[in-house]
Amino acid sequence: MQKEEKLKNLNLLAEAYWELNADKSINYGLEALALAKELRNPKEEGYALLNICQGYLFNDSYDQALDYGLKSLKVREQVRDVKDIAYTLRTIGWLYYDIGYFDNALDYHFKVLDIHKELGDDERIAYSYNSLGIIYSSKKDHLKAISYSTQSLRLKLPFGNKERISSSHANLGTSYAALGELDLAQDHLEKALALIENTAEYFEQVEILNELANVQFQRKKYDLSEEYLERARQLIDSVNVNKVLKERNFFLSSALYKAKGDFEKSLEYLTSYDSIQKEILSDEKQNRLAEMRILYESERRENEVNLLKQEKEAEELRKNALIVGMVLLLVIGILIVNRLVSGMKKNKKIFEINQNLVKVQLEKEEVESARLKERLEYRKKELTKMGLFISQRNETYQLLANSLKKFDFLDRADAEQKIKSLISEFESRLKINEDIDGFYSDVEQLHDDFFFRLKEKFPNLTDNDMRLAAQLRLNLSSKEISSLNNISVKSVEISRYRLRKKLELDPEDILTDYLRDV
């Protein structure tokens, strides 16, 4: 138990010294690795390997960092802890980023994002968006960088982690600066610096100060730019800062002093910039990185081949067992078939008789169905004709009544009384019309199933809605419906509009087609 506790503490110490003292981080990690193997604890072994990887990463020993990072990934994939796998993938992604292999870095960070999305972890999704924003910024794809960094910032704000929020602001500032949006760039960078200025996040502070110096350089405020670069160099000298940030500072300093006309200082920083570039990644390290990557992929493929061989052997065993089983089933089946054949012969004639009876019954049902269908079609046609007849008759009555209303009765008192009586009679006949009631009754009988389905689907429909739906289903026009129901065409259109809303139809849906399909 004491050894297990010691192992955990060693790994915690190794992680604590990543940025403060990378050598100590490596030493504690190696000690933890040896103890984890002794105790056969793969989870802590993967943790120790990652700590060693991080130590070498902060020491800019990228070949050794990748070696231990890939070993950590291999162990953690065997343990199958997705969070640990995601963390290792993320570390390897940053390693590739540091050496300028941005496409490789994106591959790893997108894998991390997929894991975080599967876990539904918004906070870590935000971290992944932040990482992708940084990488796209380095690839000069600043629009994508701004998109991912903005998504990251939005997800981070509710959690209130100042360091994480600062990182998103810094990314946005860098991208806006690259696009020449200097006001936005300065705003985001100053917010980023304010959030972490009094913390131990020295690495991030140097990065932000470098970018603020770049913004002021673009504004031609050279003294302010020099001030930011000097503040960044003070941090660089006091702590172990990543060489890439030193490289950025030296490059900006060289450009600044050239612009100010101090060519001696410009050359001095240009020389330092060139020197540190060569330190960051030699040809030998590049080759060793490629070799280790190939070795890792080769081992993985070898494991996959072994698994496939095992699966093939197991499949052959299953096939052999299946063949034996099939032979046994065949023998049993033959015995059963022999017994059944005699019974089948006896039942064959009975089956043929029943089949003929079924055939006759089906033919009878088909004839009856066709007859009913013809009757229904005939009834529909008659009903449509009747509806048109009533519509035309009502229209005639209405026209007659309207004409008589316009008649001048001033000189003919007796005729006026008679004509008024006639108008009253026509209007009464329009209001009380037995043919219309009979028509509605027939419609309801014929469309009984339609009304049931429509009412079941839309219980809020009124009787008038149902009646209008049936008339539309008969392909009656608005004018015919207005005449049939003794209402105006405008009222019909309003009713149609209300019916569409109740049926929840989209603007492109055709009302009559929908009603025919109900």
N, C-alpha and C positions, 0 to 999 in steps of 0.2 A: 504493500500500500504506500509506503514511503517513497518507493521508486516511481510509482505512478504519479504521485504528487510532485516529485522533483522534475519529472518529465514535462508536466504541464507548465511548471514555473520556468523551466529553461526555454520553452517555446514562447512564453509570454515575454520573457526578457529579450529574446532574440527579436521579437516583433517591435518591442519598445525602442530598440537601438537602430532601427532601419535608417532613419534620417540623422540621428545624433552621432552615431559611430558605427558605420557599416562593418568595420572589422570585428567589433564585438558581436554584432548581429550574426555574422558568419560563424564565429567561434561558438557562441551559444547554440546556434542552429546545428552545427556538426556534433556537439555533445548530445543534444536532444535526439539527433538522428541515430546515433549509436545506441542510446538507451531505448529508443522506440523499437529498434530491430531486436534488441535483447528481450524486450517484453512482448514482442510480436503484437505491437499496437499500430496497425496500418493508418488509423485516423491521425494519430500524433506524428507518425512517420511522414505522411503527406504534408502536415503542417510544418514540420522541421525542414523538409526539402524546399518548401515555399519560402521560409524565412531565409535560408541560405541563398536562394534565388534573388530575393529582395536585397540582401546584403551586397551581392555581386552587382546587382543592377545599380544601386546607389554608388558603388565604386566604379561604375562605367565598365565593368568587366562583362561585356555582353555575351561573349561566347560561354563563359562559365554560368552566367545567369540563365541562359536558355537551356543549358544542360540540366541544371537542377529544376528549372521550371517544368520541362517536359517530363522529368522523372516524377515530380509531384503530381502532374496531371495523370500520369499512368496509374499511380497508386490510388489517387482519389477516384478515378473511374472504376477501379476495382471495388472500392468501398461503396460507391454509388450514392454519395451524399451530394445532391445537386447544388447546394449552396457552396460547398467547398470546391466543387468542380468549376462553378461559375467564377469564384474568386481567383482560381489558378488561371483560367482562360483569360480573365481580365488582366492579370499580371503579365502573361505572355504577350497579350495584345499591346500593353504599354512598352514592353521590351522592344517589339518590332517598331513601334512608333518612335522610340528614342533613336533607333538606328536608321530611321527614314524609310522603312518598308511599310508604307502607309496602307497599301492594299491588304497585306497580311494582317496588319493591325485591325483594319475594318472587319475582316473575316472573323477574328476572335471576338471582337466587341459585339458584333451582331449575334454571335452564338450566345454570349452572355445576356443580351437583351431578350432573346427568345426564352431563355430559362427564367428570367425575372418575370416575363409576361405570363408564362405558365404558372408560376407561383402566385401571380396577382399581387406582387410587392411593388406598390407605387413608388416608394422611396428609392428602391434600387433601380426601378425603371428610369427614374429621374437621373440617377448616377450614370446609367448606360447612355441616355440621351446626351448627357454632358460630355461623355467620352467621345461619342460620335461627332459632336460639334467641334471638339478640339481637333480631331483627326481631319475632318473635312476642311477646317480652316487651314491646316498645314498643307492640304492638297490644293489649296487656292480655290476651292469650291465654297465661296463664302456665303452664298445664298442658302445652301444646304446646312452649312455650319450655323447660320443664324436661326434656321428653322428648328434644328435639334436643340440648340442652346435655349431657345425661347420655350420649347416644350419642357425642357429640364427645369428651367426657372419656375414655370407655372406649377409643376408638381412638387418642387422643393419648398416653396414658400409656407405651406401649412405646417411643415415639420420644424421650421424655425432654426435649422442648423446654419449658423453664420458662415462657417467655412465652406459648406457646400453651396450656399446661395452666392457667396463671393466668387466661387469658381465659375458659375454660370454668367455672372455679370462680366467677369474678366474675359470669358470666351466671346461674349457679344461685343465687348469693347474692341477686342482684337480684330474681329471680322468687320465691324463697321469702319474701323480705321483703314483696313485694306481696301474697302469700297469707297474711301474718301469722305465718309459721313463722320466728320471729325467731332461735331458737337455731341452726337449720339455716342461715339466712341469714348470721349472724355467723360461723359456722364456715367456710363456703365463702369469704366475703369476706376473712377473716383469712388463710386459706391462699393466696388469690390475691395479697394484698399481700405476704406473706412471700416469695413466689417472685420478685417483680420489684422489691422495695423498693430494692435497691442497683444497679439498672440504669438505663438511659437511657429506659425506657418511661414517660415522664412523662405522656403522654396517658392511658394505662391506670391509672397511679397516681391521677391526679385523679379518674377515674371511680370507682375502688374507694373512695377516701376519701369521696367524696360519698355513696356508698351506705352505707358504715359509719356516717356521720353520720346518715343517714336511719333506720337500724336503732336507733341509740341515742336518736334523737328519739322513735321509737315506744315505746321502753322508758321514756321520760320522764327519761332520763339526759342532761339538757340540757348540762351542762358538758362531758361527754365528746363529745357531738355537736358542740359548738362547737369543741372541740379538733381534731376531724377536718376540719371545714369550714375552719378556719384553715390547717391543713397543706395542704389542697387549694388554697387561695387563694395560698399562697406559691409553689406550683408554677405556678399560672396566671400569676402576675406575672413569673416567671423565664423562662418559655418561651412559645412561640406555641401556645397550646392552643385546640382547637376551641371555637367560640362556644357550641355546644350544651351543652358541659360547664360553661362559665361560667354559662349560663342556669340549669342545674340547681343550681349552687352558690348563686346569688343567690336562687333560689326557696326552697331549703331554709333559707338564712340568714334570709330574711324570716319564714318560718313559725316558726323557732326563737326569734327575738327577740320575736315576738308572744306566744309561749307563755311567755317569761320576763318579759313585761311591759315590755320596752324597745321601746315603740312608735316611737320616733324612728328607731332603727336598723332596725326592721322596715320602716318606710316607705322608708328610704334604699335598702335592698336590693330592695324591691319596685319602686322606680323604676328601679333598674339592670336588674332583670329585664325590665321592660316595654320599656326602651330597647333592650336586646340582642335581644329578640324581633323588634322592628321591623327591626333591622339584618340579622337572619338571612335574611329573604326578603321583599323588597318586592313590591308588585303588579306592578311593571314587570318584575322578574326572573321572576316566575311566568309572565307572558305570553310572555317571551322563551324560557323553557324549553319551553313548549308549542309555540311556533312552530318551534323547532329540532327538536323531536321529530317534528312533522308533516312538516317539510322532509325529515328523514332517511327517514321512512317513504315519503314521496312519491318520493324518489330511488330507493329500493329497489324500489317498485312499477314505476317507469318502466323500471328495468333488467330486471325480470321480464317486462314487456310486450315489450321489445326482444328478449329471448331467445325469447319465445313466437312473435314474428314470424319470427325466423330459423328456428325449428323448423318453422313452418308452410310457409315457402318450401322448406325442405329436404324436407318431407313431400310437397309438390306435385311436386318433381323426382322423388322416389322413385315417386310414383303414375304420372307420365308414363312413366318407364322401365319400370314394371311393366306398363302398358297395351301398350307396344310389344312387350315380351317375350311377353305373353299372345297378341297377334295372331300373332306368329311361331310360337308353340307351337300355336295353333289351325290354322294353315295346314299345319304339319307333321303335326298330329294327323289332319287330314282325309285327307291322303295315306296315312297309315298305316292309317286306318280303312277306306278303300276297298280296300286290299290284304287286310285282315283279314276283311272281310265275306264274301267268297267262301269263305274257309277256315272261317269260322264256320258257314256253311250246311252244309258237308260234315260238320262235327263235331257239329252240332245233334242228329242222330239218334243218334249214338254217346253223346252226353251224356244224352239221354232214356232210352236203354236202361240205362246205368249208374245213372241216378237211380232207375229202377224197381227195379233189383237192390238198391241201397242201402236203398230203402224196405222191400222184402221182408225184408231181413236185419235191419233195425231192428225191424220188427214181430215177427220171430222172437225176437230178443233180449229184447224187452219181455215177451213171453209167458213165456219162460224165467225172466226176472227175477222176474215176478209169482209163478210157480210156486215158485221158490226161497224167496221171501219168505213165501209161505203155509206152506211146509214149516218154515221157521225159526220162525214164530210158533206153529205147532202143536207143534214140539219144545219151545219155551219153556214153553208151557202144560202139556205133559205133564210136563216136568221140575219145574215148580212144584207140580203135583199130587202127583208122587212125593215131593217134599221134604216136603209137608204130611202125606202118608200116613205116611212114616217118622217124622216128628216126633210124630204122634198115637200111632203104635204104640209108640214108645219111651216116651212119656209113660204109656201103659197098663201097659207092663212095669214101669216104675218105681213106679207107684202100687201094683201088685200086690205087688211085692217089699217095699215099705215096709209094707204092711198085714200081710203074713205075718211080718215081723220083730217086729211088736207082739203076735203071738199068744202066749198063755200055754201053755207046754209042761209045766208042773209035774206035772200028773196023767196025762199021756198020753205016755209015753216013746217008744212006737213011733211015734205020730203026729208027735212032735217030730222024730224022725230023718227021716221022710219029707218033712215040710214044709221042714226045713233043706236037704234034697237039692234040693227044688223051687226054693228061693230061690237055691241055688248055680247051678242050671241057668239061671234067668232072668238072673242077674247075668252069667253067662258069655255068654249070647246078646246081652246089651247091649254087652259089651266087644268081641265079635267079630261084626260085622254086615256080611254081604256086600252087602246092599242099600245100606247107607250108602256103602261103598267104591264101589259101582257108581254111586251118585248123584254122589259127588264126581268120578268119572271123567267122567261125562256133563257135569257143570258145567264142568269144565276144557275139554272139547272144544267145547262150545257157546260158551264165553266166551274162546276162545283169543286172539282179537284184543284183547279187553278186558284180559286178563292181560298181553299183550305191551305194550300202551300204558301200562298202570298201572306195570309193572315198569320200563319205559324211563324214565318220568317220576320214579318214586320207587324207585330201586334198593335202598334199605335195607329194603324190605318183606319180611317173612318169609312162609313158605308159609301159616302160620295166618292172617296178615294178609290174604293174597290170597284165601284160602277165605272168610273173614268178609266181605270186600268183595263177592265174588260172591253170597253169600247175602243180603246187604243189597240188592244190585242186583235180586234177585228179589222184593223187598218182603216178605221174611220178618220177622216180629216178633222181639223179643228172646226172648220165651218159646219161640217155635218154634225159634229157633236154639239155645237152651239144650238143648231136648229132642233136637234133631237131632244135636248134638255131645256129648250126655251130660255137660253142665256146668251150673253154676248160672246163673240169670238175672243175678246180680251179676257173675259172671265175664264174661258177654257184655257187660254195660255197661262194665266196665273195659276190655275189648278194644276196644269201640267208641271209648271215650275216647282210648286209645293210638293207634288208627288215625287219628282226627281230627288228633292232634298230628303224626303222621308225614306226613299229607297237607297239613299247614300251613293248616288251615281256620280262618277267623274264627268267633267265637261265633255270629254271625247266619247262617252258611252251613248249609244242610241237607245232611247227609252222604249220604243216599240219592239226592237230586237231583244232587249232584256226581258220584257214582259212575255214575249213568245217562248223564251227559253226557261221561264220559271216552271 
